[in-house]
Structure formats: C-alpha cells, structure tokens
C-alpha cells in the first residue's frame, strides 16, 4: 500500500527497516542530528510538519528520496491552504447573509 502522507511515508520506511522510533533517534544521534522522540512521533501521525532541514535528515537516516518527501510536504501545504480558503469563504458567506 502506498503512503498518502509524509508522516505515513516516514513511519512505513522506519517499520520496513524493522526500527523502533528510539532506534531511529539513535541513528540521528550517530549522524550528529537532533530530534526528540515526541516530535518524530508527531511527524509520523501527521501532527507536525518537518522543516526543510529535517526532511533532508529524515531522508538520510531512513534511506528515502528527499524529493518525494518534499512533494508530500508541498501537497499537504496546498491541501491546508485549500481548507483555509473554504473555511474563510463559508465565514464570509455567513456574514453576508446576516447583512
């Protein structure tokens, strides 16, 4: 099954390598990178969006294509903007009905 979000892709890559989140943190430390366990967990469940630098580090540690991770990040940003615009439109429509 293909991952549909950046978080799922990161989680799937970690699981496919039979690694726990703590083991991934150790790999980060070995490469001189820093990330906390709770932040990695939030990324995996799509509650946090990693920075550009962190995407490169995740790709390095998990042997992923950084370009693919960036595509997921870009798609998530577009989806959020779309939801925000729809919400703003609904609010404006409600306000205009009141006037």
GURODREN-207234 format. One line per 5 residues: number of its first residue (from 1); for each residue x, y, z of C-alpha. Coordinates in pm, 1 decimal, always signed. Layout:
NUM) X/Y/Z  ... $
//
This chain:
1) +0.0/+0.0/+0.0  +134.9/+339.4/-96.3  +177.9/+605.6/+173.9  -53.6/+901.1/+126.8  +111.6/+1146.6/+364.9 $
6) +463.0/+1244.0/+461.8  +409.2/+1104.4/+811.1  +289.6/+768.8/+682.8  +583.1/+750.3/+445.3  +828.7/+815.1/+729.6 $
11) +655.8/+561.8/+955.1  +643.6/+299.6/+677.9  +1012.4/+349.7/+597.5  +1102.2/+308.2/+964.5  +887.7/-2.8/+1003.1 $
16) +1015.9/-155.8/+678.1  +1364.3/-139.2/+829.2  +1232.5/-302.4/+1149.0  +1329.2/+1.7/+1353.5  +1161.3/+149.4/+1658.2 $
21) +1135.8/+524.4/+1696.6  +1406.7/+505.9/+1964.7  +1637.2/+325.0/+1721.7  +1578.2/+598.5/+1463.6  +1668.5/+859.2/+1725.7 $
26) +1993.3/+672.5/+1788.5  +2068.5/+680.2/+1413.9  +2002.2/+1055.7/+1418.7  +2245.1/+1099.5/+1708.0  +2511.5/+888.1/+1536.2 $
31) +2496.0/+1126.2/+1238.1  +2510.1/+1430.8/+1465.5  +2144.7/+1520.6/+1409.8  +1898.4/+1608.5/+1682.8  +1529.5/+1525.3/+1710.5 $
36) +1315.9/+1435.9/+2009.8  +1104.2/+1123.3/+2029.5  +775.5/+1310.2/+2068.7  +845.1/+1524.0/+1759.2  +925.0/+1215.8/+1549.1 $
41) +601.9/+1056.3/+1673.6  +405.8/+1370.9/+1580.7  +557.8/+1369.2/+1230.7  +459.2/+1003.9/+1184.5  +95.3/+1077.3/+1268.1 $
46) +90.7/+1397.4/+1060.1  +50.6/+1627.6/+1358.9  +377.5/+1807.1/+1282.0  +536.6/+1905.2/+952.0  +916.3/+1874.8/+947.2 $
51) +1134.8/+2163.9/+839.7  +1330.2/+2153.4/+515.8  +1648.1/+2061.8/+704.2  +1473.0/+1784.4/+892.4  +1332.6/+1638.3/+570.2 $
56) +1688.3/+1601.6/+438.3  +1792.8/+1438.7/+766.9  +1495.5/+1200.1/+766.5  +1575.3/+1104.7/+407.6  +1938.2/+1041.8/+501.9 $
61) +1863.5/+833.9/+812.9  +1580.1/+631.3/+658.4  +1729.9/+598.1/+307.6  +1440.4/+785.0/+148.2  +1427.1/+1016.0/-151.5 $
66) +1414.6/+1370.9/-12.0  +1238.9/+1489.3/-329.4  +947.0/+1254.7/-259.4  +922.2/+1381.4/+99.1  +917.6/+1739.5/-28.1 $
71) +633.5/+1652.7/-264.8  +430.8/+1522.9/+31.1  +510.4/+1840.7/+226.9  +406.9/+2058.8/-68.7  +83.5/+1862.9/-120.3 $
76) -1.2/+1895.6/+249.8  +56.4/+2272.4/+236.6  -172.5/+2309.3/-65.9  -441.5/+2097.8/+99.3  -425.6/+2307.5/+417.3 $
81) -444.7/+2632.4/+219.5  -745.8/+2498.8/+30.9  -922.9/+2406.9/+357.1  -841.8/+2750.2/+499.8  -984.6/+2923.2/+192.5 $
86) -1301.2/+2711.9/+202.7  -1345.9/+2797.1/+568.8  -1290.9/+3168.7/+502.3  -1542.2/+3156.8/+217.4  -1801.8/+2990.1/+442.3 $
91) -1747.2/+3254.6/+710.0  -1780.6/+3539.2/+458.0  -2096.6/+3380.7/+315.4  -2248.7/+3355.3/+663.5  -2161.6/+3717.5/+737.6 $
96) -2314.9/+3839.4/+411.4  -2639.8/+3655.9/+495.7  -2656.3/+3848.6/+824.1  -2631.9/+4184.8/+646.8 $
//
